[in-house]
Amino acid sequence: MDGPSDAGDGAELEYGDYYRQHALWARRTADLQTTMIGLFDKLAEYGEPYPADLREKAVWLRRTMGQAADVMAAQGLAYDEMLAAGGPDNSRAWVEYEAMTRRHAGLMPQDPSPE
């Protein structure tokens, strides 16, 4: 199973599954950047030239995608909690979910990419 609801039964993804799927993709992107940073460091170890700005961008992307993955995973949990509390029909659960969504939006990476 590569991600949420990938059971192979043809079931539709739930809305919360999309948060988890995007969190997984963001985490995988961050992990790939860790690999790239290691490769750039190996090149430097062996005295090979490489564009230093590419390593800097890989470090930025690892940090940014890791942060995005954490926020999206937390948003998926908030959605699940809202559903467990009665869903959108429960006005208190919905208001709390909206407030959590605003907090999570504020946690999304704002740092511009290095030029």
C-alpha positions, 0 to 999 in steps of 0.5 A, a space after each residue: 500500500 503506497 498511500 491512504 486508501 490504496 487497498 486496490 478495491 477501487 474505493 473513492 478517496 475520502 477528503 481526509 485521505 487527500 490531506 494524507 496523500 499530499 502529506 505523503 508526497 511532500 514527505 517523499 519530496 523532502 526525503 529525496 532532497 536529503 538524498 540530493 544533498 548527500 550526493 552534492 556533499 559526496 561530489 564536494 568530498 571528491 573535489 568535483 565541482 557542482 553548483 552550490 546554489 543547487 545544494 542550497 535549493 535542495 536544503 530549502 526544499 527539504 525544509 519547506 516540504 517537510 514543514 508542508 508535510 507536517 501541516 497537511 498531516 495535521 490538517 488531515 487529523 483535524 478533518 477526521 476529528 471534525 467528522 468524528 464530532 458530527 461533521 459539518 452538521 455539528 456547528 461547534 465541530 465545524 467552527 473548530 475545524 475552520 479555526 484549525 484550518 486558519 492556524 494551519 494555513 498560517 504554518 505553511 512555509 512562507 520562506 521564498 526559494 533561494 535565487 
